[in-house]
Amino acid sequence: WSQLTVTALLMFHMFTIIPNGIDTMSYLYAVMLLLTVFSYTSTLDQRSNGLVAESLKMILGFSILYFQDFGWFGLSDVYVYGLMFYFITSIFLTSYFQKENKIRTPNLKPA
C-alpha cells in the first residue's frame, strides 16, 4: 500500500506542475512514475525484473534531483529528503521481498 500511496501523491503533484514545467522534465517525471508502477506490479507478480525496474527508478529519481539542484519540481527540504529515503527504502524492500519469495517458493519441476 505504501508504494501505491506514494505513487498517487507523486502523480497528483505531477499533474499540478505540468503547466509550469519544462516538457523534458515532465516526461522524465512520467517515466519515473511508470517505472514505479511497473516495479511494484512486477514485485507483486514475483517477477525478477522488478528489481531492475526499481534500480532504474532510483537512478532516474536521483538524476532528476541532481539536475534540479536537489529540488523536486518546486519541492525542497523535507520533501526531498523524504523522496531520497523512499528511493533507497524501496529498492531494499523490493530486494528483500524477492529473496523472501525465492526462499518460500518450492522448486517445482514438471514430471
Protein Blocks (a to p, Z undefined) as FASTA:
>chain_A
ZZmmmmmmmmmmmmmmmmmmcfklmmmmmmmmmmmmmmmmmmmnopaklmmmmmmmmmmm
mmmmmmnoopaehiahjlmmmmmmmmmmmmmmmmmmmmmmmmmpccdddZZ
